Amino acid sequence: MGLQLVPYNTNYDFVGKKNIVFTILIIVGIICLASVFYHGFNYGIDFKGGLLLEIRTRETTDIAKLRSDLSGVVLGEVTLQEFGAPNDVLIRVERQPGGDEAQIAALNKIKEKLGQNVDYRRVETVGPKVSEDLIRNGIYAVLGALVAMLVYIWFRFEWQFGVCSIITLAHDTIIVLGLFSLFQLEFNETAIIAVLITVTYSINDTVVIYDRIRENLRKFKKMPLSELINHSINDTLSRTILTSSVTLLSLLGLYFFGGPVIAAFSLPIIVGITAGTISSITVSAPLLLHMHLRPDQLLESSESK
Amino acid sequence: MIHIPLWKTLLTVAVCLIGIIFVIPNFFTREQLDHFPSWFPKNQVVLGLDLQGGAHLLLEVDFDGVVKEQMTSLMDAIRNTFRKERIGYTGLSPKKDFVTLTLRNPADLEKATSLIKQVDRDLEVTSTPEGVMTLRLNETAMQERKKSALAQSIEIVRRRVDETGIAEPFIQRQGEDRILIQLPGLQDPTRIKNLLGKTAKLQFRFVDTSVNAAPGLVVPGSDVLPEERDGKVFYYAVKKHTIVSGENLVDAQPSFDQYNRPMVSFKFDSLGAKKFGDATKNNVGKLFAIVLDDKIISAPRINEPILGGSGQISGSFTLQEAQDLALLMRAGALPAPLKVLEERTVGPGLGADSIAAGEYATVIAILMVMAFMFIAYSFFGAIANIAVIFNLILLFAALSLTHATLTLPGIAGIALTIGMAVDANVLINERIKEELRLGRKLLSAIDAGYNRAMTTIIDSNLTTLIGVGLLYQFGTGPTRGFAVTTSIGILVSMFTAITLTKQIVAWWIRWRRPTRLPI
């Protein structure tokens, strides 16, 4: 016999508490949005352009000394960061004024300064033009995904479902962007991937719940809508929790054992999937109550306004 | 009894076996694979540069340069035609992407227009009654020319990279004006960048010795060009007329002169040999200049007519410079300058570390998921776990077969896929439990579980595929790597999580004839 991880006959009143949940989530959303607008992002090399070097030195690196050495040879801000191990350092240099030649010249100066005893594990130079395209394509990808999913859900369910799922997804996107902004995590191309994974994962959860609502709408024609939605959420609750736990487990494996690059990549996805699971349960379905799902049917006085 | 037709059973087993066969080559080195029988598949998963180590360059073709050059040559052509036809004009000048001129006599307008059309029929001519004319290429012709310039650039880039002997370069058009180059294993792309940074327009031109050239001096009919020699810069006035250009070369090789100094030997085609022979015959004793991208490589004196079509360029070269010059001459000129937009190199150490960390993390993730599934569903969890293993096998088989590239985000995609693949089994198992609770008999509960869960699985997987598809459409290298593994993983999971597990359950029922469900 398997362990019953989530009791099967749950009957949590998600719909009844929806106003409290909506208020909390709206506040969190506003905080995230405010941070995005006022704080902005800590754009990484993919977006800002510039130079990036990951080096491995023979002994533990004296970061302070390295910093003062390097700020002498290049213009603008130089940031250094221990990366994974004490003798691995990540060096970020702002884009040097001038064209490609200026970047290459700066790179050569840095290499000269670092001397022979350094293993260059990664060297990147990115121009500003690439960044513009990346931002544009990122926005296209996220918006395109949202619209395509809206259309699909509209086609497979009803337009109300599509609208509610998009509101939920917008919320999840804002949370992930807020995470990047609030904690000033480096915002690179992988950040866009993280947002898209969150969106695709969250829609998965939402669709499973909607599927059940659709089924129950056919099955229980007389059941009040709020009860029906609540019933559907509880029906699928154990699946939602189980699947999310499994996915989070595998992502936690990546976060703790995958090395610094994969860890930086998995963290926003972990947060995004958690947010997506919560919002699928507490937002996407209860939101349907506001959408006149059964216009000809009895609308309950207690829930719908 | 769950009835599964025999052909479906056979197909399921066959797919799994084929998957295993296609994964096997990944566990062997290339040398070991050479000893395998010839019918055995030998495709391995292609590792991205971030895992394998190597250099990645993103280049942009400078079309403004192409257009400007075309406008300049258009202007020359019009000047010659109008002179011949005695049409008076003023203010002929090339602008960014058009040419303007003013006719002295507006009555010439019709004649001028038809003459211009003869020069280039893709030109659009607009004019005012006062005789001000504007010529520009029409939109389709412009697009055509850009397209062919890009195609030609890629061809030249490929030739130059191939000539350096770098193994397995990957060169691809990206967007409308970009070229992506990936050079696995290359640590320092400086030489490649130098080679690609030159348009390598080679010309043989006469030197105008009547003036003392200095930088900034304007000499009619000539250009003042620099020559760098022994660390100093000399200037020559070089006549605009080109005797022969690089297009007429058939070969160029580095060699040594009698003092053992590096030089480049070259050979013209028959047309080039004739032109060069005629020119040198009539100008013995004069200087000519070998000009590469508006810089003089060498300005030798013509001691005797050069008739055989072959010659040497000796300058103050290092061996490497002679080799690179010969390479550029062989590969031909780029139609437009290239600009490096992005350059990334990953050392082999980091690549190996990333693979190791990725493998380790993925194995741990899989083990945790499997343990979790077993705790949650015991026997049915074990079946789901078999499905997960085959999901991975088929995923890697598909990656090997299609030559798709595995990148670091791709590894993250695999971990995510496992979560999603298990989802189908969670949905099915939850549904079976539910049907049992509703009082159904075991077999009908299993059947209903699979059937009812089906719509949900298809809906949820399709929406996910839509998202991943857009990611592929708009993403670049690393993003695409993620999209590839995730989408293959999801597609494969439809087979492993549904068809395969149902098959296993059917076998189990036939074997054990259970009445209770160990779920």
Boltz contact constraints between the chains, C-beta under 6 A:
constraints:
  - contact:
      token1: [A, 2]
      token2: [B, 376]
      max_distance: 6.0
  - contact:
      token1: [A, 2]
      token2: [B, 377]
      max_distance: 6.0
  - contact:
      token1: [A, 2]
      token2: [B, 378]
      max_distance: 6.0
  - contact:
      token1: [A, 2]
      token2: [B, 519]
      max_distance: 6.0
  - contact:
      token1: [A, 3]
      token2: [B, 375]
      max_distance: 6.0
  - contact:
      token1: [A, 5]
      token2: [B, 376]
      max_distance: 6.0
  - contact:
      token1: [A, 100]
      token2: [B, 340]
      max_distance: 6.0
  - contact:
      token1: [A, 120]
      token2: [B, 347]
      max_distance: 6.0
  - contact:
      token1: [A, 121]
      token2: [B, 347]
      max_distance: 6.0
  - contact:
      token1: [A, 121]
      token2: [B, 349]
      max_distance: 6.0
  - contact:
      token1: [A, 121]
      token2: [B, 350]
      max_distance: 6.0
  - contact:
      token1: [A, 122]
      token2: [B, 346]
      max_distance: 6.0
  - contact:
      token1: [A, 122]
      token2: [B, 350]
      max_distance: 6.0
  - contact:
      token1: [A, 123]
      token2: [B, 345]
      max_distance: 6.0
  - contact:
      token1: [A, 124]
      token2: [B, 344]
      max_distance: 6.0
  - contact:
      token1: [A, 125]
      token2: [B, 343]
      max_distance: 6.0
  - contact:
      token1: [A, 126]
      token2: [B, 342]
      max_distance: 6.0
  - contact:
      token1: [A, 127]
      token2: [B, 341]
      max_distance: 6.0
  - contact:
      token1: [A, 129]
      token2: [B, 341]
      max_distance: 6.0
  - contact:
      token1: [A, 130]
      token2: [B, 341]
      max_distance: 6.0
  - contact:
      token1: [A, 130]
      token2: [B, 342]
      max_distance: 6.0
  - contact:
      token1: [A, 137]
      token2: [B, 474]
      max_distance: 6.0
  - contact:
      token1: [A, 140]
      token2: [B, 474]
      max_distance: 6.0
  - contact:
      token1: [A, 141]
      token2: [B, 470]
      max_distance: 6.0
  - contact:
      token1: [A, 141]
      token2: [B, 471]
      max_distance: 6.0
  - contact:
      token1: [A, 141]
      token2: [B, 474]
      max_distance: 6.0
  - contact:
      token1: [A, 144]
      token2: [B, 470]
      max_distance: 6.0
  - contact:
      token1: [A, 145]
      token2: [B, 467]
      max_distance: 6.0
  - contact:
      token1: [A, 145]
      token2: [B, 470]
      max_distance: 6.0
  - contact:
      token1: [A, 148]
      token2: [B, 466]
      max_distance: 6.0
  - contact:
      token1: [A, 149]
      token2: [B, 463]
      max_distance: 6.0
  - contact:
      token1: [A, 149]
      token2: [B, 466]
      max_distance: 6.0
  - contact:
      token1: [A, 152]
      token2: [B, 463]
      max_distance: 6.0
  - contact:
      token1: [A, 152]
      token2: [B, 466]
      max_distance: 6.0
  - contact:
      token1: [A, 156]
      token2: [B, 459]
      max_distance: 6.0
  - contact:
      token1: [A, 193]
      token2: [B, 479]
      max_distance: 6.0
  - contact:
      token1: [A, 193]
      token2: [B, 482]
      max_distance: 6.0
  - contact:
      token1: [A, 196]
      token2: [B, 467]
      max_distance: 6.0
  - contact:
      token1: [A, 196]
      token2: [B, 471]
      max_distance: 6.0
  - contact:
      token1: [A, 199]
      token2: [B, 467]
      max_distance: 6.0
  - contact:
      token1: [A, 200]
      token2: [B, 464]
      max_distance: 6.0
  - contact:
      token1: [A, 200]
      token2: [B, 467]
      max_distance: 6.0
  - contact:
      token1: [A, 203]
      token2: [B, 463]
      max_distance: 6.0
  - contact:
      token1: [A, 204]
      token2: [B, 460]
      max_distance: 6.0
  - contact:
      token1: [A, 204]
      token2: [B, 464]
      max_distance: 6.0
  - contact:
      token1: [A, 207]
      token2: [B, 459]
      max_distance: 6.0
  - contact:
      token1: [A, 207]
      token2: [B, 460]
      max_distance: 6.0
  - contact:
      token1: [A, 207]
      token2: [B, 463]
      max_distance: 6.0
  - contact:
      token1: [A, 208]
      token2: [B, 456]
      max_distance: 6.0
  - contact:
      token1: [A, 208]
      token2: [B, 460]
      max_distance: 6.0
  - contact:
      token1: [A, 211]
      token2: [B, 456]
      max_distance: 6.0
  - contact:
      token1: [A, 211]
      token2: [B, 459]
      max_distance: 6.0
  - contact:
      token1: [A, 238]
      token2: [B, 430]
      max_distance: 6.0
  - contact:
      token1: [A, 239]
      token2: [B, 426]
      max_distance: 6.0
  - contact:
      token1: [A, 239]
      token2: [B, 427]
      max_distance: 6.0
  - contact:
      token1: [A, 239]
      token2: [B, 430]
      max_distance: 6.0
  - contact:
      token1: [A, 242]
      token2: [B, 426]
      max_distance: 6.0
  - contact:
      token1: [A, 243]
      token2: [B, 423]
      max_distance: 6.0
  - contact:
      token1: [A, 243]
      token2: [B, 426]
      max_distance: 6.0
  - contact:
      token1: [A, 246]
      token2: [B, 369]
      max_distance: 6.0
  - contact:
      token1: [A, 246]
      token2: [B, 372]
      max_distance: 6.0
  - contact:
      token1: [A, 246]
      token2: [B, 419]
      max_distance: 6.0
  - contact:
      token1: [A, 246]
      token2: [B, 422]
      max_distance: 6.0
  - contact:
      token1: [A, 247]
      token2: [B, 419]
      max_distance: 6.0
  - contact:
      token1: [A, 249]
      token2: [B, 368]
      max_distance: 6.0
  - contact:
      token1: [A, 249]
      token2: [B, 369]
      max_distance: 6.0
  - contact:
      token1: [A, 249]
      token2: [B, 372]
      max_distance: 6.0
  - contact:
      token1: [A, 250]
      token2: [B, 365]
      max_distance: 6.0
  - contact:
      token1: [A, 250]
      token2: [B, 369]
      max_distance: 6.0
  - contact:
      token1: [A, 250]
      token2: [B, 415]
      max_distance: 6.0
  - contact:
      token1: [A, 250]
      token2: [B, 418]
      max_distance: 6.0
  - contact:
      token1: [A, 250]
      token2: [B, 419]
      max_distance: 6.0
  - contact:
      token1: [A, 253]
      token2: [B, 361]
      max_distance: 6.0
  - contact:
      token1: [A, 253]
      token2: [B, 364]
      max_distance: 6.0
  - contact:
      token1: [A, 253]
      token2: [B, 365]
      max_distance: 6.0
  - contact:
      token1: [A, 253]
      token2: [B, 368]
      max_distance: 6.0
  - contact:
      token1: [A, 254]
      token2: [B, 361]
      max_distance: 6.0
  - contact:
      token1: [A, 254]
      token2: [B, 412]
      max_distance: 6.0
  - contact:
      token1: [A, 254]
      token2: [B, 415]
      max_distance: 6.0
  - contact:
      token1: [A, 257]
      token2: [B, 360]
      max_distance: 6.0
  - contact:
      token1: [A, 257]
      token2: [B, 361]
      max_distance: 6.0
  - contact:
      token1: [A, 257]
      token2: [B, 364]
      max_distance: 6.0
  - contact:
      token1: [A, 258]
      token2: [B, 357]
      max_distance: 6.0
  - contact:
      token1: [A, 258]
      token2: [B, 361]
      max_distance: 6.0
  - contact:
      token1: [A, 259]
      token2: [B, 357]
      max_distance: 6.0
  - contact:
      token1: [A, 265]
      token2: [B, 412]
      max_distance: 6.0
